[in-house]
Amino acid sequence: MLLPKDIEGKRIVYACFDWGLGHLTRSIPLLLQLEGQGNEIVFLGSDAQIALLQEYGFKGKTELLDGSNLKFSGSGNFVLEGIRNLLKGPRFIRNDKAALKQLLKTFPADYIISDHRYGFSNKQVHSIFLTHQVQLPEDTPRLVSSLHRNWLMDFKTIWILDTAEQRLAGNLSDCPENGVYIGWYSRFMQLAQPLKTDKGLVGIVSGPEPYSDQLFQLFEKVATTLNCKMTIVCAERFQTNEPNITLVHDFQEADTLIAGADLILSRNGYSTLMDLTFLKKKALLIATPGQSEQLYLAETATLENVQMFSDEKAFFTAIENALKS
């Protein structure tokens, strides 16, 4: 079965889903690996994705690509929100397929790699889908699960970001006939050992709006109620007047802080879990309200020194206890 290490001296088209930056950050080490193996790569994405990728040393070609334009209310009702966003799916996929078809006229690729962009496949080119979710959580609406399975059929190979021996994604990463486990990928995987722990409490704001806003507000509550100093890694749009909080917007600076943190607070997205397998840091994580995948991972995933919660009150209490110890 085809593995990333097997692709050398080829032409590759690569695109990532734009729900936050988690899909891109886990793709960064894979893209750099493929580039280092002598492949010519064209990456398609948003301005933010391209800027971040280049910040980490990617030298390949880039082209702008429209995003998914998903909208969330912040209510925690992901079933309803998912159905609303699903209505945009066919058009989003058609637009991706049209952009890809146009690119292939001038860049005849050997491989297409898609991190959860279902429209990035072509019958004439070996198309690879990168995921940790071959199966969706059991409580996912049948229509969504059915569409997911049907869209995956357009890909010749499925690269699964997990291992057969230690299934971090649990049942989500069940391997199909055309799938292969490629292990965990993280921008921290090059660390020989975790950086010295002396950078205190670090909170990481991630995910779609307004859930990222809710997490930022929760971190502010932690800093004010528990009277503790905290560094928050977040987008530039976030600001605060809280004297106990230091905001960091630069990714390179943020990486150093995260790798040297005493305690990390974050969502329990899968990219974060892969990061923590390499960082081996103490972390307290909370699922996005109503998000089935993160709720499932909070119940099933196990990592040393990492606790995951679906309840905000329990999460807050765990932080309080951790700061006292």
C-alpha positions in Angstrom: 0.0 0.0 0.0 1.3 3.5 -0.9 2.9 5.4 2.0 4.2 9.0 2.1 7.8 7.8 2.0 7.1 6.0 -1.3 6.4 9.2 -3.2 9.6 10.7 -4.7 10.2 13.0 -7.6 6.5 13.4 -8.5 4.1 16.2 -9.0 1.6 16.7 -6.3 -1.5 18.9 -5.8 -2.4 19.4 -2.1 -5.3 21.1 -0.3 -6.7 21.2 3.3 -10.1 21.8 4.8 -10.3 25.3 6.3 -12.2 24.6 9.6 -9.7 26.5 11.7 -6.0 25.6 11.1 -5.9 22.1 12.6 -6.0 20.4 9.2 -3.2 22.6 8.0 -0.9 22.3 11.0 -1.0 18.5 10.8 -0.3 18.7 7.1 2.7 20.9 7.5 5.2 18.1 8.5 3.7 15.9 5.7 4.1 18.6 3.1 7.7 19.3 4.2 8.4 15.6 4.1 7.1 15.3 0.6 9.0 18.4 -0.5 12.1 17.0 1.0 11.7 13.8 -1.1 12.1 15.8 -4.3 8.4 16.2 -5.1 7.1 19.3 -6.9 4.0 20.5 -5.0 1.3 23.0 -5.6 -0.6 23.9 -2.5 -4.1 25.4 -2.8 -5.6 27.3 0.1 -6.5 30.6 1.8 -4.2 33.5 2.4 -3.9 32.4 6.1 -3.1 28.8 5.2 -0.5 29.8 2.6 1.2 32.4 4.9 1.4 29.9 7.8 2.7 27.1 5.5 5.4 29.3 4.2 6.3 30.4 7.7 7.3 26.8 8.4 9.6 26.7 5.4 7.5 25.4 2.5 9.1 26.4 -0.8 6.6 25.0 -3.3 4.0 26.8 -5.4 0.8 28.1 -4.0 -2.6 29.2 -5.3 -5.5 30.9 -3.6 -8.6 28.7 -3.2 -12.0 29.7 -1.8 -12.9 28.3 1.6 -15.9 26.4 2.7 -17.7 29.4 4.3 -19.2 27.3 7.1 -21.2 29.2 9.7 -22.0 28.2 13.3 -24.3 29.8 15.8 -22.5 28.6 18.9 -25.6 26.9 20.3 -23.9 23.5 20.6 -26.5 21.9 18.4 -24.1 20.5 15.9 -26.8 18.3 14.3 -28.8 21.3 13.2 -25.7 23.4 12.4 -24.3 20.4 10.4 -27.4 20.1 8.3 -27.4 23.8 7.6 -23.8 23.6 6.5 -24.3 20.4 4.6 -26.5 22.3 2.2 -23.4 24.2 1.1 -21.5 20.9 0.6 -22.4 20.1 -3.0 -21.6 23.6 -4.3 -18.3 23.7 -2.3 -17.3 20.3 -3.8 -18.2 21.4 -7.3 -16.1 24.6 -6.9 -13.2 22.6 -5.7 -13.5 20.1 -8.6 -13.6 23.0 -11.0 -10.5 24.7 -9.5 -8.7 21.4 -9.5 -9.6 20.6 -13.2 -8.4 24.0 -14.2 -5.1 23.5 -12.4 -4.5 20.1 -13.9 -4.5 21.7 -17.4 -1.2 23.5 -16.6 0.1 21.2 -13.8 -0.3 17.5 -14.8 -0.1 16.0 -11.4 0.9 12.4 -10.4 -1.0 12.6 -7.1 -3.7 14.7 -5.5 -3.7 14.8 -1.7 -6.7 16.1 0.2 -7.0 16.7 3.9 -10.7 16.5 4.2 -11.6 18.5 1.1 -14.0 16.0 -0.6 -13.9 17.7 -3.9 -10.2 17.4 -4.4 -10.1 14.2 -6.4 -9.9 13.3 -10.1 -10.6 10.0 -11.8 -7.5 10.4 -14.0 -5.1 11.1 -11.1 -4.2 9.0 -8.1 -6.2 10.8 -5.4 -5.4 10.4 -1.7 -7.7 11.4 1.2 -6.0 12.3 4.5 -8.1 11.8 7.6 -8.4 10.3 11.1 -12.1 9.8 10.6 -12.9 7.0 8.2 -16.0 6.3 10.3 -18.0 9.2 11.8 -19.3 8.9 15.4 -22.3 6.8 15.9 -24.6 9.7 16.7 -23.9 11.4 13.4 -27.1 11.8 11.3 -27.4 9.0 8.8 -27.5 11.4 5.9 -24.1 12.9 6.9 -22.5 9.5 7.4 -23.9 8.3 4.0 -22.5 11.3 2.2 -19.2 10.9 3.9 -18.9 7.3 2.8 -20.0 8.1 -0.8 -17.5 11.0 -1.1 -14.7 8.8 0.2 -15.3 6.4 -2.8 -13.8 9.1 -5.1 -10.4 8.5 -3.6 -8.1 5.6 -4.6 -6.2 5.7 -1.3 -7.0 6.8 2.2 -4.1 7.8 4.5 -5.1 7.4 8.1 -3.4 9.6 10.7 -3.2 6.9 13.3 -1.4 3.7 14.1 -2.8 0.1 14.1 -1.1 -0.6 17.4 -2.4 2.4 19.4 -5.6 3.7 18.0 -5.7 7.3 19.2 -8.9 7.9 17.2 -10.5 4.7 18.4 -13.3 3.3 16.1 -13.2 6.5 14.0 -10.0 5.3 12.3 -11.2 1.8 11.3 -9.1 0.9 8.3 -10.9 0.2 5.0 -9.6 -2.0 2.2 -8.0 0.9 0.4 -6.7 2.5 3.6 -3.3 2.5 5.3 -2.2 3.9 8.7 0.6 6.4 8.2 1.1 7.3 11.9 0.7 10.6 13.8 1.8 13.9 12.2 2.5 17.0 14.2 4.7 20.1 13.6 6.3 19.2 17.0 7.4 15.7 15.8 11.0 17.0 15.1 11.5 17.7 18.8 14.2 15.4 20.2 12.7 16.0 23.7 10.2 18.5 25.1 11.5 21.9 25.8 12.3 22.9 29.4 9.1 23.4 31.4 9.1 26.9 32.6 6.6 28.8 30.6 3.6 28.4 32.9 0.0 28.1 31.9 -0.7 28.3 28.2 -4.2 28.3 26.6 -4.7 27.6 22.9 -7.8 29.1 21.2 -8.9 27.0 18.2 -11.9 26.0 16.2 -14.6 27.8 14.2 -16.3 31.0 15.3 -18.1 31.5 17.7 -16.8 28.4 19.5 -13.3 29.9 19.5 -14.8 33.1 21.1 -16.4 31.0 23.8 -13.1 29.3 24.6 -11.3 32.6 24.8 -13.9 33.9 27.2 -13.5 30.7 29.3 -9.8 31.3 29.5 -10.4 34.9 30.6 -12.7 33.6 33.3 -9.9 31.2 34.5 -7.3 34.0 34.7 -9.7 36.4 36.6 -11.4 33.9 38.9 -8.4 31.9 39.8 -6.1 35.0 39.8 -3.4 33.2 37.7 -1.1 34.3 35.0 -1.8 32.8 31.6 -0.5 33.1 28.0 -3.1 32.6 25.4 -2.3 31.6 21.8 -4.9 33.0 19.6 -5.7 34.9 16.4 -5.0 38.6 16.2 -8.7 39.5 16.4 -8.7 38.6 20.1 -7.9 41.3 22.6 -8.1 41.6 26.4 -7.7 44.1 29.2 -7.0 41.4 31.8 -3.6 42.1 33.4 -3.0 38.4 34.1 -3.2 37.5 30.4 -0.5 37.7 27.7 -1.7 37.2 24.2 0.5 35.6 21.5 -0.4 35.7 17.9 2.8 34.6 16.2 2.9 30.8 15.5 6.6 30.4 15.8 6.6 32.1 19.2 3.5 30.2 20.2 5.2 26.8 19.4 8.1 27.6 21.8 5.6 28.5 24.5 3.5 25.5 24.0 6.5 23.1 23.9 7.8 24.6 27.2 4.5 24.9 29.0 3.8 23.6 32.5 0.2 23.1 31.7 -1.7 23.3 28.4 -5.4 24.2 28.1 -7.1 23.6 24.7 -9.9 22.0 22.8 -9.4 18.2 22.2 -9.3 18.3 18.4 -7.4 15.5 16.9 -4.5 17.6 15.7 -4.0 18.7 19.3 -4.0 15.1 20.5 -1.3 14.3 17.9 0.7 17.3 19.0 0.5 16.1 22.6 1.8 12.6 21.7 5.0 14.3 20.7 5.1 17.0 23.4 4.3 14.7 26.3 3.0 17.7 28.2 0.4 17.9 31.0 -2.8 19.1 29.4 -6.4 19.7 30.2 -8.7 19.7 27.2 -12.4 20.4 26.7 -14.6 19.3 23.8 -16.4 21.8 21.6 -20.0 21.8 22.8 -22.1 19.4 20.8 -19.3 18.4 18.5 -19.7 14.6 18.2 -16.1 13.8 17.2 -14.5 15.7 20.1 -17.1 14.4 22.6 -16.2 10.8 21.4 -12.5 11.5 21.8 -13.1 13.0 25.2 -14.7 9.7 26.3 -12.3 7.2 24.6 -8.9 8.7 23.8 -6.1 8.1 26.3 -2.8 10.0 26.6 -0.4 10.1 29.4 -0.8 13.3 31.5 -3.8 14.4 29.5 -7.3 14.8 30.8 -10.3 15.5 28.6 -13.7 16.9 29.5 -17.0 17.5 27.9 -18.4 19.5 30.9 -17.2 23.1 31.4 -17.6 23.0 35.2 -15.5 19.8 35.5 -12.9 21.4 33.2 -12.7 24.5 35.4 -12.4 22.5 38.6 -9.6 20.4 37.1 -7.7 23.6 36.2 -8.2 24.9 39.8 -6.9 21.6 41.3 -4.0 21.5 38.9 -2.9 25.0 39.8 -3.0 24.1 43.5 -0.8 21.1 43.1 
